[in-house]
Amino acid sequence: MTKARSAAQQRAIEQIETYGSHNYHPLPVVVESGSGAWLTDVDGNRYLDFLSAYSAVNFGHSNPDLVKVAVEQLGRVAITSRAVYSATYGPFIQALATLCGKQMVLPMNTGVEAVESSLKLARKWGYEVKGVPEDQANIIVMEGNFHGRTISVISFSDDDDATGSYGPFTPGFLKVPYGDLDAIEAAIDEHTVAILVEPIQGEAGVITPPPGFLPGVREIATRRGVLMIADEIQSGLGRTGSTLYCQQVGVVPDLYLLGKALGGGVVPVSAVVGDEEVLGLLRPGQHGSTFGGNPLAAAVGLAVVRLLETGEMQARSRDLGAYLHERLAGLVGRGVTEVRGIGLWAGVDVDPALGPARAICERLLDRGIIAKDTHGQTIRMAPPLVITREELDLAVDALAEVLAEVSSELGLTPVG
């Protein structure tokens, strides 16, 4: 079932490897187009996308509603900078604030820009509202986190690949174990201004929080007078079966961080969403972005909000996600040691006896399925929310076939 790859495709890969910085290790396929849950390479081979560009393509490739809005806006004006008002900006930020139940929006471009912006806002709030002495603020973060790869953000990463040879790092961050409320409580001091948490740790392998953890973080933050910042860049906007994962556990953070799917798989759009108490502290010249909130981004972002307002995408994620997890659970003991996640999002741990998850993903690619490994043994699965039940079956059946094939080659007997 190996997908045929032409000499032209191989030349394209060699060109990228020769002239491009090697900061990624892509699967050996050169994509030319996409539609819905499918991608097509330069040779015409089709692949079921089980990654969605790390949840940036929640609503499918070339979503007709989003493409229509983008093309129409390109014909009007795409970029103005924030030196003037734009016609699409106001409707976008009002709709997004309302969707999240907040008062204000700070639009940026990439997810890590939203994270960096929230760190600045938390420190500013700490100095100007809480009264922390200047340059003494600290922010509590979680072990195993992934919030991007800028210098400040990797300053509190514990991933050696992300941090090696990049010091010195930005001070002011205290790491505690994810899921440990006692550790958070103990780490807070009079200079703490915020707790930054991914409600679900995506890059770490789709690690879901222990019961009561997020409500506990909210309670501690309120009682101890610090901000709660929820990085929903991957978990938000329908991925887990609700608009925001925090909604499922009855938690309202002070700041939401959004990105990836907010641009609909069309343009980079991110945002910090919160109330005036924090976002209202910014004054002209204190923070900005030439492209943040540009007319094209705002038009697409508004269209994304409109898609989410119907609830259809969230319902698809809930219903199809339950089916996906039911199917994946059947692979435990058959080359899989654990499955985690919620909605159309799963972390599948491959039995180390079968080799690394990367090798499994390469075999899946040969069967027309695009999935990506993380941290050695975990396959991340995050298909577009427009995927069908039949397409889910294609992917899970392919994974079962690959696991059985590898087990047979190694002379292993599956359990169950």
Summary of the structure (lengths in Angstrom):
residues: 416
radius of gyration: 21.7
end to end distance: 26.4
largest distance: 67.0
contacts: 1432
relative contact order: 0.16
helix: 40%
strand: 17%
